[in-house]
Amino acid sequence: MRRSRKVKGKETVEVVFGITSLPREKCTADRLLQLVRSHWGIENRLFGARDVTLKEDACRVRTGNAAENLATIRNLVLAMLRRLTKSGDTTAIRQFGFHPRKAIDLVLGRQ
């Protein structure tokens, strides 16, 4: 697959090779592109939100199961925000950061 992007006016091109277990008759170029895009959609929706919105990569917790437990809590927070709010993750987290009582009320069902 050939990827190109422009950053600050400079274009870069990258050629990426992949391996699949799909048989040739089920692995058209369009199908492969769909699979790659769906993978990045999941990546951007979950991990991108956890890192960008909740600053997961900046967290330096490394003791015992703490990092895994915090990742679970972050996933729970994002799932709740998606289910209970109409705004995006970043907007909702910013809003609740400024007004923590609203977050508590939302969790307790006192909207």
N, C-alpha and C positions, 0 to 999 in steps of 0.2 A: 504494500500500500504506500502511496506517495502522499505525504502531508506537506502543506506549505502554510506559512503564516507570516504576518507582517508585524513587526514590533518597531515602533519609532521610525517608520519609513523603510526599514531594512527587511527584506524578504529572506526567509530561510526555508530550505526544502529538506525534508527528511524522508528516507525510504525505510519502511518498517516491514519485516518479514514475520509471519505468524505460522503456527502449526495448529491443525485442527484434526479431530478424529472423525469429522463428518465425511461420509462417502461422497465421491465426486458428483454424483447425480443430485445430491442435496446441498451442494456447496457452490452455488453460483457466486459470482462477484457481488451481486446485489445482496444476497443472503449474508455473505461475509461482512459486508459493510454494515448491514443491519445489526449483526451480532456485535461488532466492534463498537458501534454507536450506543447500543443498549448497555454494554459494559461501562462505557464512560458516563452514561446517564446515571447509572447506579453509583459509580465512583463519585461523581460530582454532587449528587443529591445527598449521599450519606457522609462520605468521608470529607468532602469539601465543606459541607455544612458544619461538621464537627470541628474541623480545623479552623476555617475562616471565622465562623460565628462564635464558636466556643473556645478557640485558641488551644486546641488539644495538643498540637505539636510543641507549643511553648511550655507545656506542663512538664515539670521535672520530677514527678512522683515516680519512684522506682522500687519501693519497698514492698515485698510480699505480693499480695494480689491487689494492691491499691490502684495501680494503673488500669487493670482490667475492670475493677469495680467502678472507677470513674468513667471509663468508656461506656459501661452499661448505663450509668446515670445519665450521661450525655445523650445516649440513644433514646432513653426514656423521655428526657426533656424535649428533644426534637420531635418525637412521636406525639407527645401531648400538645406541643405547639401547633403541629400540622393538623391535629384533630380538633383542637378547641379554638383556634384563632383563624381569622380570615387573612391576617397579614402574613408576610413572609417571616422566615426564621429570624433574620437579622433585625427586622423592624420590631418583632414581638420581644426578642431578648433585650433590645435597647429600651423598649417601653417598660418592660418589667424590671429592668435594672434601675431605672429612674423611679419606679413606683412598685417596690417589692410587695406592698400590701395587696396590689392588684393580682400579683402572681399567686399569693397565698389564697386569696378569695377564689381565683380560678381553679386551683387544685382542690379546694374544699367545696366547690360547687356553689359558691355564693357570688355569682356573677351579678 
